[in-house]
Every structure is written in C-alpha cells, then in structure tokens.
Amino acid sequence: MVKSLFGAIAGFFVVIVVGSLVLEQFPQLQPLWEETQVMAKSLYATAAAKYGVAGAVILIAGVLIMFGTSSKRNT
C-alpha cells in the first residue's frame, strides 16, 4: 500500500514537472490550459452543489480510478 501511494505521489509530481516544461516550450498552449482549468473548476462546483463536497471528491476519485484501471482488449 505504501509503495502504491508513493508511486501515485511520484506520478503526480512527474505530471506537474512535465506539464510545466511543456507550457514553457509551447506558450501557445497556455490559453488551452487556462480554459481546461476553468472547465474543471466549473464541473467541480456543479458536482459540489449537487452532491456536496465529499460526494464530489468521491465521484472524481471514482472516475479517475475507472479511467486508470480500464484496459482495451482486441476482440
């Protein structure tokens, strides 16, 4: 459990570092990033108003877990 928690924290910091490097190298992506932040804040505010703060956090965590654990299979 500690290993997976450490991996999640390390992955979070890698995303932050890579994201800041990408935004430094490609400044034209800054408006897209700002619009994404506005949309995410709006979605969170809507979920928090409807389900409460704890419900919104659980919903967001559930969606992230669902996307993180989904696998594509060729059938």
Phi and psi in degrees as GROMACS dihedral restraints (atoms count N, CA, C in turn):
[ dihedral_restraints ]
;  ai    aj    ak    al  type     phi  dphi    fc
    3     4     5     6     1   -64.7    20    10
    4     5     6     7     1   -38.4    20    10
    6     7     8     9     1   -63.5    20    10
    7     8     9    10     1   -43.0    20    10
    9    10    11    12     1   -69.7    20    10
   10    11    12    13     1   -35.9    20    10
   12    13    14    15     1   -65.2    20    10
   13    14    15    16     1   -43.4    20    10
   15    16    17    18     1   -62.6    20    10
   16    17    18    19     1   -40.4    20    10
   18    19    20    21     1   -63.5    20    10
   19    20    21    22     1   -39.7    20    10
   21    22    23    24     1   -66.5    20    10
   22    23    24    25     1   -42.3    20    10
   24    25    26    27     1   -66.1    20    10
   25    26    27    28     1   -42.6    20    10
   27    28    29    30     1   -63.0    20    10
   28    29    30    31     1   -42.2    20    10
   30    31    32    33     1   -62.6    20    10
   31    32    33    34     1   -38.9    20    10
   33    34    35    36     1   -61.3    20    10
   34    35    36    37     1   -44.8    20    10
   36    37    38    39     1   -68.1    20    10
   37    38    39    40     1   -34.5    20    10
   39    40    41    42     1   -63.7    20    10
   40    41    42    43     1   -42.0    20    10
   42    43    44    45     1   -62.9    20    10
   43    44    45    46     1   -41.1    20    10
   45    46    47    48     1   -63.5    20    10
   46    47    48    49     1   -46.7    20    10
   48    49    50    51     1   -65.4    20    10
   49    50    51    52     1   -46.9    20    10
   51    52    53    54     1   -63.6    20    10
   52    53    54    55     1   -40.5    20    10
   54    55    56    57     1   -62.2    20    10
   55    56    57    58     1   -42.8    20    10
   57    58    59    60     1   -67.9    20    10
   58    59    60    61     1   -36.8    20    10
   60    61    62    63     1   -66.0    20    10
   61    62    63    64     1   -40.2    20    10
   63    64    65    66     1   -64.6    20    10
   64    65    66    67     1   -42.8    20    10
   66    67    68    69     1   -67.9    20    10
   67    68    69    70     1   -29.9    20    10
   69    70    71    72     1   -71.5    20    10
   70    71    72    73     1   -40.0    20    10
   72    73    74    75     1   -77.2    20    10
   73    74    75    76     1   -30.8    20    10
   75    76    77    78     1  -126.1    20    10
   76    77    78    79     1    79.8    20    10
   78    79    80    81     1   -65.9    20    10
   79    80    81    82     1   -17.4    20    10
   81    82    83    84     1   -69.2    20    10
   82    83    84    85     1   -13.8    20    10
   84    85    86    87     1   -82.3    20    10
   85    86    87    88     1    -8.1    20    10
   87    88    89    90     1   -58.5    20    10
   88    89    90    91     1   -45.7    20    10
   90    91    92    93     1   -61.9    20    10
   91    92    93    94     1   -36.9    20    10
   93    94    95    96     1   -63.7    20    10
   94    95    96    97     1   -41.6    20    10
   96    97    98    99     1   -64.1    20    10
   97    98    99   100     1   -42.9    20    10
   99   100   101   102     1   -62.8    20    10
  100   101   102   103     1   -41.7    20    10
  102   103   104   105     1   -66.0    20    10
  103   104   105   106     1   -37.8    20    10
  105   106   107   108     1   -63.3    20    10
  106   107   108   109     1   -40.9    20    10
  108   109   110   111     1   -64.2    20    10
  109   110   111   112     1   -41.8    20    10
  111   112   113   114     1   -62.8    20    10
  112   113   114   115     1   -43.1    20    10
  114   115   116   117     1   -65.3    20    10
  115   116   117   118     1   -42.2    20    10
  117   118   119   120     1   -64.2    20    10
  118   119   120   121     1   -42.3    20    10
  120   121   122   123     1   -64.7    20    10
  121   122   123   124     1   -38.3    20    10
  123   124   125   126     1   -65.9    20    10
  124   125   126   127     1   -44.3    20    10
  126   127   128   129     1   -63.0    20    10
  127   128   129   130     1   -40.0    20    10
  129   130   131   132     1   -65.4    20    10
  130   131   132   133     1   -43.3    20    10
  132   133   134   135     1   -62.7    20    10
  133   134   135   136     1   -39.9    20    10
  135   136   137   138     1   -65.3    20    10
  136   137   138   139     1   -44.8    20    10
  138   139   140   141     1   -65.6    20    10
  139   140   141   142     1   -38.7    20    10
  141   142   143   144     1   -67.5    20    10
  142   143   144   145     1   -36.0    20    10
  144   145   146   147     1   -69.2    20    10
  145   146   147   148     1   -36.3    20    10
  147   148   149   150     1   -83.3    20    10
  148   149   150   151     1   -43.5    20    10
  150   151   152   153     1  -110.0    20    10
  151   152   153   154     1    -6.5    20    10
  153   154   155   156     1    88.7    20    10
  154   155   156   157     1   166.5    20    10
  156   157   158   159     1   -65.0    20    10
  157   158   159   160     1   -46.9    20    10
  159   160   161   162     1   -63.9    20    10
  160   161   162   163     1   -41.2    20    10
  162   163   164   165     1   -64.0    20    10
  163   164   165   166     1   -39.2    20    10
  165   166   167   168     1   -66.0    20    10
  166   167   168   169     1   -41.6    20    10
  168   169   170   171     1   -64.6    20    10
  169   170   171   172     1   -42.8    20    10
  171   172   173   174     1   -64.8    20    10
  172   173   174   175     1   -40.9    20    10
  174   175   176   177     1   -62.6    20    10
  175   176   177   178     1   -44.7    20    10
  177   178   179   180     1   -64.6    20    10
  178   179   180   181     1   -44.2    20    10
  180   181   182   183     1   -62.1    20    10
  181   182   183   184     1   -40.5    20    10
  183   184   185   186     1   -63.2    20    10
  184   185   186   187     1   -41.9    20    10
  186   187   188   189     1   -65.6    20    10
  187   188   189   190     1   -43.1    20    10
  189   190   191   192     1   -63.8    20    10
  190   191   192   193     1   -40.1    20    10
  192   193   194   195     1   -65.6    20    10
  193   194   195   196     1   -40.4    20    10
  195   196   197   198     1   -61.5    20    10
  196   197   198   199     1   -46.4    20    10
  198   199   200   201     1   -70.1    20    10
  199   200   201   202     1   -33.0    20    10
  201   202   203   204     1   -71.9    20    10
  202   203   204   205     1   -28.0    20    10
  204   205   206   207     1  -103.8    20    10
  205   206   207   208     1    -2.2    20    10
  207   208   209   210     1   -72.4    20    10
  208   209   210   211     1   146.7    20    10
  210   211   212   213     1  -131.1    20    10
  211   212   213   214     1   143.9    20    10
  213   214   215   216     1   -95.0    20    10
  214   215   216   217     1   131.3    20    10
  216   217   218   219     1  -120.7    20    10
  217   218   219   220     1   136.7    20    10
  219   220   221   222     1   -88.3    20    10
  220   221   222   223     1   114.0    20    10
